[in-house]
Amino acid sequence: MVTQPQTTTPNEIVYPESDGKPMADNTKQFRWIVTIKENLEILFADDSMVFIAGDLLWYPIEGNNRICQAPDVMVVFGRPKGDRGSYQQWKEDNIAPQVAFEILSPSNTAAEMTRKLAFYQQHGIEEYYVYDPDRNELVALEAQNGTLLEVPEVQGWQSPRLGIQFELNEETLQIYYPNGDRFLSSVQLSAQRDRERQRAEQADQRAEQERQRAEQERQRAEQAEARSQQLAERLRSLGIDPDIL
């Protein structure tokens, strides 16, 4: 989504945190935006210097609040995680986002997408992905000598920056982590966490049962040893050496 607020004097420039447009036009588009953003958050959860955002306005040029774009999802390597009202590039060591995703909706026009492509190309995006969930079509573009060029074969394409892989089947797009796990929706992720928690609880229960059985075996062994010692002492009291029996 793009915005064109009016520029005021240099000392009064305001960089709006919203362009006044909704994050998504429909539930399908919203679901895809959230799925990609949240799974990328999981992928880079242990890397404090990868910033990921959804529908965040990106201002590449200080002093100009008319030049901006809000990718559905963007990834910035080399910048710390944390909350931001907008991504003002000059405040971020002048590091531009390297990866952008756009999820199409029926309201997107060819002219709008052409402007977005020109913006991303001009301002340093290295990988750009456009997915149309209604048509189940994916376009992947990679920067070569400063120009975003379409990847000839998107089926099985692996992102050089993210390491994730894209597969199109007859019904939908599948995205896979570098380890082969599939990107899941928030509902699927929640169900997966529940299953993992249940498995962990069951494993803990089995471990506790094994500990209890081991403790019982130890106690039985100690009791048997005690009875053996008592018998030996009794035999000795009768003048019988148990060691030579």
N, C-alpha and C positions, 0 to 999 in steps of 0.2 A: 504494500500500500504506500502511496506517495502523497506528500503534502507540499504546499507552496505558500507558507505564511510570508507576510511582508517583512522585508528587512528594515530595521530602524537604524538609528545612529549607532556607530561602533560601540559606544559605552552602554547602549540600551538593548543590545541584541539579546533576544530570548530564543532559546532552542526548545520548541514545544516537545512535550513528551508523548503527545498523541496527535494523530492526523485526523481524528474525528470519525474514522471508519472502523467498522467491526473487525475483529481479528479474523473471522471467517464468515462466509455467506450462508453456510449450511452445516449440518452436523457431520457430514462425511468429510468435508474439508477440515473442519476443526479437529476431528478424530485423527486424521493423518498428521496434521501439524503437531498435535500433542504427542502422538506416538513417536514420530521422528525425534522431536526435541527431547523427550524424556529418556528414550533409549540411548541417545547420544550422551545425555547426562550420566547415565549408568556406565556407558563405555569409558568415559573419561573421569569417572568419580574420583580416582586416585591421583589424578594429575591436576594440581592446583593452578597450573598455568594454561588451562584451556577454558575459555569463557564461551558459554552457549546460551543463546537467547531466542525467544520466539516473538515475532511481531514487535521488535524493538527498533525505534527510529535510529538510523545511522547517519550522522553528519560527518562527511569526510573533510570539509574545509572550514577552518576557523573564520568567523566573521560573515559566513553566508548560511543563513538558515533556510534558504529556498532550495538548496541542493541537498536532498536527503532521500532515503529509501528505507523501508521496513521489511526486510526479508521475512518470509513466514518462519524460517529457521536460519540462524547464522552461527558459524563456528569461528572462533578467533584463537589461534594458537599464539602463545606468548603473552597473554593477558590473564590476570588473576580472576578467579571466580568472585562473585559478589553481585549485589544489587546495583542497578543503574536505572536512571530515569530515561536515558538515551545513551547511545554510544557516540561520544564526541571524540573523533579520532585523534585530534591534537592533544587530548588529555590521556591518551592511551599509548604513549611512545610512538605516536603516528603509525601504529600497526593497523592495517586494514583487515577486516574479516577475510579469511581465505576461502571459506565454503558457504554457499547460500543454497537454500531450498525454497522453491515456490510450489504450492499446491493449487492447481487451477480450480476455478469455480465457473459456472455458466456466465457470471458477470464480467469475467476477464475478457478484454478485447485484444486483438492483435496489436493495435497501436500501443496499448499499455504494456504488453509484454515486450515489445520492441524497445520501448523506453527503458524498461528494467534491464534488459540485456545490455543496452548501451551504457547504462549507469554502472553495472557490475564490471563490465569490461574496462571502462575508463578508470574505475577506482580500485582495481587490484584484486578482484575475486579470481581465485585460481581454479575453483571447481563450482559449477552451477548446475543444479538439478531441477528439472521442471516435470512434475507428475500430474497427469490428468486422471483422476480416479474414475470419472464417468466413462471415459474411453479406454481406460487402462493403458495409457501410453506414457512412457518415460523418455525424456530427452536429457542426456548428460553432455555437458560441455566442459572442456578442459582448456586452460590458457596455454597458448603456445606463441611465444614471442609477443606477448601482450595482447593476443587476440583469442577470444573464447571460441573454440571450434568444437563442433558436435562430434562426439565419440561415435565412430562408424558402427560398432556393435555393442549395444548396451546390455544385451543378455549376458549375464555372468560378469559384467564389468565390476572391477574392484577399485574403490576410491583410493588414489595414491596418498591422500592426506589422512583419511579416516580409517582406511583398512577394511571398511565394510563392503559387502558384495550385494549386487542387485540381481534379482531374478524375476522375470515376468512369466506368470502362467496364464491360463486362459481366462482367469477371473480377476486376478489382482496382482499387485506388486508385492514381492517378498524381499525383505532386507535382512541380511545376516551379519552378525558380529564376526570379527576375525577368527573366532574359535568355532564358528559354524552355527552357533545358536541364533534363532530367529528373533527379529524385533517383535515385541508383543505389545498389544494395546494395554492401557492402564488396567482394564478389568482382567485381562489375561495375566498381567504382571502380579496383580493382587492375588489371583488364584494360585499362581506359581509360588508366591511367597508363603501362602497358607499351606500348600503341599509341602514345601521345604521345611516349614516350621513343624508340621505334623511329623515329617520324617525325622527331624532332629529330636523331637520329643519322644518318638518311638525308640530312636537309637539310645537316648538317655535312659529310657525305661529299661531297655534290654541290658544296658551297661550296669544299671543299678541291680537288676535281677542277677546278673553274673557276679556282681560284687557280694550280694547277699548269699548266693550259693557258695562262693569261695569262702566267705566268713563261716558259714555253717560247716563246711568241710574242715576248716581249720579247727573249729570248736570240737567237732567229733574226733579229730585226730588228737587234740589235746586231752579230751576225755578218755580216749582209748589208752593214751600214754600214761595217764594218771592211774587208770585201773591196772595197767601192767605193773606200774611201780608199787602199787598197794599189794598186788599179788606177790611180787618179789619180796617185799618186806615181810609179808606173812610167812612165806616159805623160809626165810632166813630165821624168823622167830622160832620156827619148828626145827631148826638145825639143818635145813636143806639149802644147799647153794643153788639158786636158780640159774646161775651162769653155766652150770655143767649139766643141766637137764637136757 
